[in-house]
Amino acid sequence: MVDGREVVRACFDALLARDPRVFAIGEDVGRIGDVNQGFAGLQEKYGNCG
C-alpha cells in the first residue's frame, strides 16, 4: 500500500520533469508542499517561480 500523497507527488514530479511549461499555483503548493504533503520537495527540485 502507498499513501495517496505519494502517488500525487510522483505524478506531479513526472509531469514537471517532462514538460517545463507546467507549473502549479495555489495556496497549498508552497514550501511545505500543501496540507497533505502532495508537493513536498518539488519546489526545491524544480525551483520557485515566485
N, C-alpha and C positions, 0 to 999 in steps of 0.2 A: 504494500500500500504506500502511496505517496500523497503528501498533503497537496491540496488544490493550489496553494500558493506556489509550490514548487513547479507545478505544471504551467501555471500562468507565467511565472518568471522565465521558464525555459522557452516558452513560445515567444514572449517578447524579446528575449535575448537572441533567438534565432532570427526573428524579423528585423531587429535593429542591426544585426551583423550583415544581413543580406542586402538591405536597402538603406543607404544613408539618408534618403529623403524622408524616412519615417521618424516621427518624434511623438512623444507623449506629453500631454498637457493636463493640468488639473491640480487640485489642491492636495491630492494624495500620492503624487509621484515624486515628491521631494527627497531629501537626503535619507529619511528613514525608510523610504520605499513603500509607502502607503500604510494604511491601518493594518492590513493583513500581510505586509511584507512582500507583496507580489512584485515590486520593483526593486527590492533590496539589492544593492550592489551594482545596479545597472547605470546609475548616474556616474559612479566612479569609473566604470568600464567604458562608457560611451561619451562621457562629458556632460557639462552643464551648458545649456544654450541661453541661460538667463543671467 
